[in-house]
């Protein structure tokens, strides 16, 4: 029996169920879900950055694996901090869904001057403010269905396309933003699966659902993000696809860059780290 730890939200539990089904199909092993309540789920009355930002949705799920209540932890890769947790290994990156951001309620062009755009992401706000500095931003928290119920009158909300794909809700999308408009969060659209580093049996199981292309792209993105340090509060976007890496770094000086990655994976990761260092000096 493989026990899969996951948050209870519709998006998290659905993606965990898909992982469970993939394990069953490829290995024949029985799988059960273990539901975990996280700080990010419990504190939906405050902005994410005020309760820890990146990591508030994953720590309790990771703890369930470390203390033996579960064998694997399933996360949205964009929620997973880049700092390694002692005793855990990302043993699988699942095939990536659409990594882009979307608008629900209206397109950017349809929003009138001074309209309200709701998003809890400082990364999204920083990039959309460049395109539409007239818009008024408000906080947006809650699960996907809750967010969809909070579209402001005459305004819009921002949601990851992948979050809508997994729940078969893409019909509500008014506009999908291209990467050159809004660079996605590192890992967005991908599911990461962790297990105990010493658990060779489970690592072998998860190796069968690992997607090499997704792993390469997300590891490059995470290397870029990780170069800014765990205490970084800057809005950062990074998206790798094939040999192209697009990045965004907000702050007093906004930085955007696109580079061509080398084919060798380690070399591509080094390029991402070097680019982060260059941009950090200018930001």
C-alpha positions, 0 to 999 in steps of 0.5 A: 500500500502506498499512502499519498498525503495531500491537502483537502482542496478540490484541486489538491485532492484531484491532482493527488488522485491522478497521481494515485491512479498513475501509480496503480496503473503502472505498478499495480500497487494499492494506493490510498489518500491521506488528507492533511490540513495546512496552515495556508488552508486554515488561514484564508482570511489573510494574504499568503505573504503575511503567513509565510508565503511560499511553503504554507501549503506544503509543510504539514504535508511533508511532515506526514511523510517524514513522521510515517503517516504517509509514504509520498507527498503530492504538491503543486510544484509552484508551492514547493520551496526551493530549499531541500527538506532534510530526509525528503526527495522530489522523486517525480515531476508529473507531465505539465499542464498549461503553465500560463495565467488566465483572466476570468471575468474579462480580458485585459482589453475589456477592463475599463480604466480603474477596474478591479483585478483580484489576485493574491499573487505579488508576481501577477500584480507586478506584471499586470501593473506594467501592462495596465497601471490604471487597474486597482488590485485586491486580495484573492484567497480561497479554493478555486470555486471560492475564487470563481465566486469572487469576480468583482463587478466589472472586473476580473480575477487571475487564476492559473490555467492548470488549476482550472484544467484539473477541475475541468473549468476552463470554460470560464476563462476570458483570456489566457496570458502569454508568457511574454505578458505574464511570466508564470511562477516557477513550477506552475502547472506541474505536480511534484511528488516527494518521498523519504530519501531512504525509501528506495522502494517508493522512489522506484515506484515514483520513478515510473511516473516521472516526466523527464521534460517536466523535470528538466524545465521545472528544475531550471526554473527552481534553480533560478528562483532558489538563487535569490535565497529563501528570504527573498520577497521579490515577485519572481517568474520563471518559465522554461520550455525546450531551450528557452527560459523567460524570467521576470524579477520585480522590485525597484528596478523591474527586470525581464530576460529571455535566454537560450538554454544549452541542451545539457541539463546541468549546463542549463541549470547553471545558466539559470543560476548565472542569470539570476545572479546578473539580475539580482545585481541590477534589481 
